[in-house]
């Protein structure tokens, strides 16, 4: 694994641990946000590995995955999860959407999101 990819993976792992801490402290909105961040950074690690270049400055998971041909490798379940987690980066920041996310992000749902995030990140890392 390249030094650039290792950098992104290290931050992604930190973000997953932060998501777990947010679950324990009942800050459910930030569980989704940090899981999004972990996936984003894992995709950026993959981008560095494949393109040998700096990843684009975007938070759009689908766009990032598409730019390094990772999107084509995702299973239907992985694509569904990307669709589910995609708004948790931006919408968590705006009052109009926070209430919707608060209702969605129950403790059980947050546990599932963390598990799916870990699984997707591991799957991507296996391709580095």
Buried (B, 14 or more C-beta within 10 A) or exposed (E): EEEBBBBBBEBBBBBBEBBBEBBEEEBBBBBBBBBBBBBBBBBBBBBBBBEEEEBBEEEBBBEBBEBBEBBEEBEEEBEEBBEBBBBBBEBBEEEEBEEEBEEBBEEEBBEEBBEBBBEBBEBBBEEB
